[in-house]
Amino acid sequence: MSDYATFGQAKRVITGMHLHKSVERYAYATACRLSELDKGFPLSADDYQRVRVELAELFGLRSSEFTIKDLLSKPYSGYSPAQETFYASNSSG
C-alpha cells in the first residue's frame, strides 16, 4: 500500500462509498496529496491544509502530515467518535 492514493484511485473508492457531498473533501484530503487533487477535485491549498489539521485532531495524530498508513496503523477502536456523531445517534427524534 502506498502512502497516498492517486486521484483516480480515490475517486473510485469515494464514489463507491456513496459519501455525502459535504464530507467528500475530507475523504480526498485524507487519501491524496494536494497535487493529485488538482486533477479533478477543487480544493485550495489553504482548505486542504485546514481539512488535514481537522482530521489530525479528530484522529489524535501528531501532525497534519499524516498518510493512509498512519491512519491504518491505529486500531479503529482507538478513535473517539465526534460529539456530533454521539449526539446524533442518541437523539430521540
Rosetta constraint file for C-alpha pairs under 8 A:
AtomPair CA 1 CA 69 HARMONIC 7.78 0.50
AtomPair CA 2 CA 68 HARMONIC 7.76 0.50
AtomPair CA 2 CA 69 HARMONIC 7.70 0.50
AtomPair CA 3 CA 67 HARMONIC 5.24 0.50
AtomPair CA 3 CA 68 HARMONIC 5.48 0.50
AtomPair CA 3 CA 69 HARMONIC 5.87 0.50
AtomPair CA 4 CA 31 HARMONIC 5.51 0.50
AtomPair CA 4 CA 32 HARMONIC 5.27 0.50
AtomPair CA 4 CA 33 HARMONIC 6.64 0.50
AtomPair CA 4 CA 67 HARMONIC 6.30 0.50
AtomPair CA 4 CA 68 HARMONIC 6.15 0.50
AtomPair CA 5 CA 9 HARMONIC 5.88 0.50
AtomPair CA 5 CA 10 HARMONIC 5.92 0.50
AtomPair CA 5 CA 31 HARMONIC 5.42 0.50
AtomPair CA 5 CA 32 HARMONIC 5.24 0.50
AtomPair CA 5 CA 33 HARMONIC 7.84 0.50
AtomPair CA 6 CA 10 HARMONIC 6.21 0.50
AtomPair CA 6 CA 31 HARMONIC 7.96 0.50
AtomPair CA 6 CA 32 HARMONIC 6.24 0.50
AtomPair CA 6 CA 36 HARMONIC 6.12 0.50
AtomPair CA 7 CA 11 HARMONIC 5.97 0.50
AtomPair CA 7 CA 28 HARMONIC 7.97 0.50
AtomPair CA 7 CA 32 HARMONIC 6.54 0.50
AtomPair CA 7 CA 36 HARMONIC 5.37 0.50
AtomPair CA 7 CA 37 HARMONIC 6.13 0.50
AtomPair CA 7 CA 39 HARMONIC 6.74 0.50
AtomPair CA 7 CA 40 HARMONIC 7.29 0.50
AtomPair CA 8 CA 12 HARMONIC 6.26 0.50
AtomPair CA 9 CA 13 HARMONIC 6.49 0.50
AtomPair CA 10 CA 14 HARMONIC 5.92 0.50
AtomPair CA 10 CA 28 HARMONIC 6.61 0.50
AtomPair CA 10 CA 31 HARMONIC 6.34 0.50
AtomPair CA 10 CA 32 HARMONIC 7.23 0.50
AtomPair CA 11 CA 15 HARMONIC 5.77 0.50
AtomPair CA 11 CA 28 HARMONIC 7.90 0.50
AtomPair CA 12 CA 16 HARMONIC 6.10 0.50
AtomPair CA 13 CA 17 HARMONIC 6.22 0.50
AtomPair CA 14 CA 18 HARMONIC 6.62 0.50
AtomPair CA 14 CA 19 HARMONIC 6.57 0.50
AtomPair CA 14 CA 24 HARMONIC 7.32 0.50
AtomPair CA 14 CA 27 HARMONIC 7.10 0.50
AtomPair CA 14 CA 28 HARMONIC 7.93 0.50
AtomPair CA 15 CA 19 HARMONIC 7.06 0.50
AtomPair CA 19 CA 23 HARMONIC 6.74 0.50
AtomPair CA 19 CA 24 HARMONIC 6.41 0.50
AtomPair CA 20 CA 24 HARMONIC 6.65 0.50
AtomPair CA 21 CA 25 HARMONIC 7.93 0.50
AtomPair CA 23 CA 27 HARMONIC 6.66 0.50
AtomPair CA 24 CA 28 HARMONIC 6.18 0.50
AtomPair CA 25 CA 29 HARMONIC 5.90 0.50
AtomPair CA 25 CA 43 HARMONIC 7.54 0.50
AtomPair CA 25 CA 51 HARMONIC 7.77 0.50
AtomPair CA 26 CA 30 HARMONIC 6.02 0.50
AtomPair CA 26 CA 51 HARMONIC 6.31 0.50
AtomPair CA 26 CA 52 HARMONIC 7.69 0.50
AtomPair CA 26 CA 55 HARMONIC 7.60 0.50
AtomPair CA 27 CA 31 HARMONIC 6.21 0.50
AtomPair CA 28 CA 32 HARMONIC 5.69 0.50
AtomPair CA 28 CA 37 HARMONIC 7.45 0.50
AtomPair CA 29 CA 33 HARMONIC 7.02 0.50
AtomPair CA 29 CA 34 HARMONIC 7.37 0.50
AtomPair CA 29 CA 48 HARMONIC 6.19 0.50
AtomPair CA 29 CA 51 HARMONIC 6.87 0.50
AtomPair CA 29 CA 52 HARMONIC 6.44 0.50
AtomPair CA 30 CA 52 HARMONIC 7.01 0.50
AtomPair CA 30 CA 55 HARMONIC 7.86 0.50
AtomPair CA 30 CA 67 HARMONIC 7.31 0.50
AtomPair CA 30 CA 68 HARMONIC 6.99 0.50
AtomPair CA 31 CA 67 HARMONIC 7.53 0.50
AtomPair CA 31 CA 68 HARMONIC 6.37 0.50
AtomPair CA 32 CA 36 HARMONIC 5.99 0.50
AtomPair CA 32 CA 37 HARMONIC 6.70 0.50
AtomPair CA 33 CA 37 HARMONIC 6.76 0.50
AtomPair CA 34 CA 38 HARMONIC 6.70 0.50
AtomPair CA 34 CA 45 HARMONIC 7.00 0.50
AtomPair CA 34 CA 48 HARMONIC 6.91 0.50
AtomPair CA 35 CA 39 HARMONIC 7.54 0.50
AtomPair CA 36 CA 40 HARMONIC 7.93 0.50
AtomPair CA 37 CA 41 HARMONIC 5.00 0.50
AtomPair CA 37 CA 42 HARMONIC 6.88 0.50
AtomPair CA 37 CA 43 HARMONIC 7.10 0.50
AtomPair CA 38 CA 42 HARMONIC 6.80 0.50
AtomPair CA 38 CA 43 HARMONIC 7.81 0.50
AtomPair CA 43 CA 47 HARMONIC 6.10 0.50
AtomPair CA 43 CA 48 HARMONIC 6.09 0.50
AtomPair CA 44 CA 48 HARMONIC 6.02 0.50
AtomPair CA 45 CA 49 HARMONIC 6.20 0.50
AtomPair CA 46 CA 50 HARMONIC 6.15 0.50
AtomPair CA 47 CA 51 HARMONIC 6.05 0.50
AtomPair CA 48 CA 52 HARMONIC 6.21 0.50
AtomPair CA 49 CA 53 HARMONIC 6.19 0.50
AtomPair CA 49 CA 64 HARMONIC 7.54 0.50
AtomPair CA 50 CA 54 HARMONIC 6.28 0.50
AtomPair CA 51 CA 55 HARMONIC 6.18 0.50
AtomPair CA 52 CA 56 HARMONIC 6.09 0.50
AtomPair CA 52 CA 64 HARMONIC 5.20 0.50
AtomPair CA 52 CA 65 HARMONIC 7.64 0.50
AtomPair CA 53 CA 57 HARMONIC 6.26 0.50
AtomPair CA 53 CA 63 HARMONIC 7.44 0.50
AtomPair CA 53 CA 64 HARMONIC 4.94 0.50
AtomPair CA 54 CA 58 HARMONIC 6.13 0.50
AtomPair CA 55 CA 59 HARMONIC 6.05 0.50
AtomPair CA 55 CA 64 HARMONIC 7.43 0.50
AtomPair CA 56 CA 60 HARMONIC 5.79 0.50
AtomPair CA 56 CA 61 HARMONIC 4.77 0.50
AtomPair CA 56 CA 62 HARMONIC 6.94 0.50
AtomPair CA 56 CA 63 HARMONIC 6.13 0.50
AtomPair CA 56 CA 64 HARMONIC 5.24 0.50
AtomPair CA 56 CA 66 HARMONIC 7.51 0.50
AtomPair CA 57 CA 61 HARMONIC 6.29 0.50
AtomPair CA 58 CA 79 HARMONIC 7.93 0.50
AtomPair CA 58 CA 80 HARMONIC 7.71 0.50
AtomPair CA 58 CA 82 HARMONIC 7.33 0.50
AtomPair CA 59 CA 71 HARMONIC 7.88 0.50
AtomPair CA 59 CA 79 HARMONIC 5.88 0.50
AtomPair CA 59 CA 80 HARMONIC 7.47 0.50
AtomPair CA 60 CA 79 HARMONIC 7.43 0.50
AtomPair CA 61 CA 66 HARMONIC 7.43 0.50
AtomPair CA 66 CA 70 HARMONIC 5.89 0.50
AtomPair CA 66 CA 71 HARMONIC 7.51 0.50
AtomPair CA 67 CA 71 HARMONIC 6.72 0.50
AtomPair CA 68 CA 72 HARMONIC 6.29 0.50
AtomPair CA 69 CA 73 HARMONIC 6.04 0.50
AtomPair CA 70 CA 74 HARMONIC 7.17 0.50
AtomPair CA 74 CA 78 HARMONIC 6.63 0.50
AtomPair CA 75 CA 79 HARMONIC 7.60 0.50
AtomPair CA 81 CA 85 HARMONIC 6.40 0.50
AtomPair CA 81 CA 86 HARMONIC 6.73 0.50
AtomPair CA 82 CA 86 HARMONIC 6.54 0.50
AtomPair CA 83 CA 87 HARMONIC 6.07 0.50
AtomPair CA 84 CA 88 HARMONIC 5.90 0.50
AtomPair CA 85 CA 89 HARMONIC 6.07 0.50
AtomPair CA 86 CA 90 HARMONIC 6.18 0.50
AtomPair CA 87 CA 91 HARMONIC 5.87 0.50
